[in-house]
Structures are given as structure tokens and as C-alpha cells.
């Protein structure tokens, strides 16, 4: 009975991504759009707070109908702020979709480069040392991070 030795390799995904300019640009774009959207949500919340403060100042002079109308306006403003926040930052929101569209192609390129190198060199397993806390020691000799960057056209 023969045991065929399986070959393993490590890579450092954080290191690879840091060395891909498109990834940095994508993150800057995501940061900018995230700040812009956050400001829009905060603006609506501020409007709601202002409406509430005004309401409290006027409360003594308002009829029941006016109070009810003002309360409804305030609640509507708060609701639209919450809906906007969900639209932008929710699990399937705009930020998620934008991140997908910007980052996924980069991840696909990395995956394909890793796959090619693995098939060429006969690796049966490639682990990411930046995300797996289970790796206590990994010989630098089996780290293919620079090979992946080279295959992607980023000479190291």
C-alpha cells in the first residue's frame, strides 16, 4: 500500500490584497460612498430631531389634531431615515452590492491564479494564513503569496 504525500501551500490574503492597487481603490470608493450615504441618513435623523424639538416648544399651543399631525410627520421622517439606512447598509443593501461588484472580480482573479499555481505544482490544499488562526507555523518555503501576485501581474 503506497501513501501518496499530499502537498500543501500557504498564502497570505491580506498581503496579496494590500499589493493589488485595484483593491485599495475599491476600498477607497466604498469608503467615500459609505460616508456620503451615512451623511444622507444622518441628515434625515437630524431633521426628525429638529421637528421633535419644535414640536415640544409648540406643544402648549397645538390642538389635538395638530399634535397628532406633527407626531405623524416626525414618525414618518424617522421611518424614512430607518428605511434609507436599511436600503444603503442592510444585508442586501447598496453598500453590499457595490462591494460585491468591486471586490468580487479581484477575488475571482486571485482564486484563478491560486488554482492555476496549485494545479501546476500539485497542491491539494492551499490555506490562507491571514484568516486561519489554526496555523501555528507555516514554512515560508510553502508560502505562494508572491507567486500569486506575479501571476496577476504585480511583480514582487
N, C-alpha and C positions, 0 to 999 in steps of 0.2 A: 504494500500500500504506500503510495507516494503522497506526501503532503506538499502541495504547491504553495510556496511562500507568497502571501499577498503583499502587494506594495501599497504603501500609504504616502500621502503628501499633506503638507500643511500650507495654508495661505493665511495672510492677514488682510481681511476685507477692508478694515479701516484704513490701513496703509495704502492699499490699492486705490480706494476711493479718493483719498487725500491727494493722490498723484494723477487724478483724472480731472483736468480743468473743467470739462463739461459738468461734472458732478458738483464742483464748487459753484459754478454759475447757476446751476439748477437750484441749489440751496439758497443762493442769494435772491433769486427770483421768488422762491417760495417765502422767504423772509419778508420781502417787500410787499408781496400780495397779502400775506398774513397780517402785516401791520396795517395796511390800507383797510382791509376788511374789519379788523379789530376796531379801528377808529370809527368806522361806519356804525358798528354795533354800539360802541360807547356813546356816540352822538345821539342815537335813539334813546339810550338809557338816561342820558343827561336831560334830554327833552322831557322824558317821563318824570324825572325828579323835579324839574322846574315847574311842570304842570301841577305836581303834587304840592309843592311849596306854595304856589299861587293859590291853589285850591284851599289850603289851610289858612292862608291870610284872608281869603274872601268868605270862608265858610259861614260866618255870622250873618252875612248879608244875602245868602243864597236861599232860594225856595227849595222845597224837597225835590222838585223836578230838576232844577238847576244842579243841585248836589248830585243827583243820580246821573245826569248827563255828563257832568265833569268827571265823576268816578269812572264812568264807562269810557270816556276819552282817555283817561290815564291808563286804565287797564288795557285798552286797545293798543296804546303806544308801547306798554311793557310787553304785550303779546307780540307785537311786530318786531321788537328788539330780540326776543327769545327765538322767534321764527327765523330771523335773519342770521342769528348766531348758529342755529341748527343747520341752516342752508349752507353756510360757509364752513363751519367747523365740525358738523356732525359726522358720524361714522362713514356715511356715503356722501359727504358734503363736497363742496367745490374744492377745498384745500386737498382732500383725499384724492379727488380726480386729477387735480393739477399735479400733485406729487407723483401719482401713477404715470401720467403722460410724460413727465420729465425724467423720472428716475428709472422706470421700468426698462426703457431701451438700453440704458447704461448697464443695468443688472443683467439683461439678456446677453449683451456683448461679453461681459465678464464670464457669465456661465458658459457661453460657447467657447471662449478661449480656454477656460479650465477643462472643459470637456475634450477639446482637441489635444491639449497637452497630456491629459490623462490617458486618452486612447493611444497616443503616440508612445508614451512611456510605460504603459501598462499599469497605471494606478487603479486599484479597485476602490479606493476611498480617499477623498480629499476633505480635510477638516478645516474649519475657519478658526484659527487660534484667537481671533479678537472677540468671538462671541461665546466660545465654549469654555466655561470655567473648569471643565473636566480635564483639560490638557495641563498636566503639571510640568512636563518637559517635552519639548519638540526640538529635535536637532535642526540647526539652521540649514543643514545639507538637504533636508527634505522640504524646505520652505520654497514654494514655487511662485511667491508673490511677484518677484521681479520678472520672472518668465511670462507671467500673465500680462504684466504691464507692457513688456516688449511685444508680445503677440498683438496687443491692442494698439501698438504704435507709439507707446510712451517709453522711449529708451531710458533705462536706468543704469 
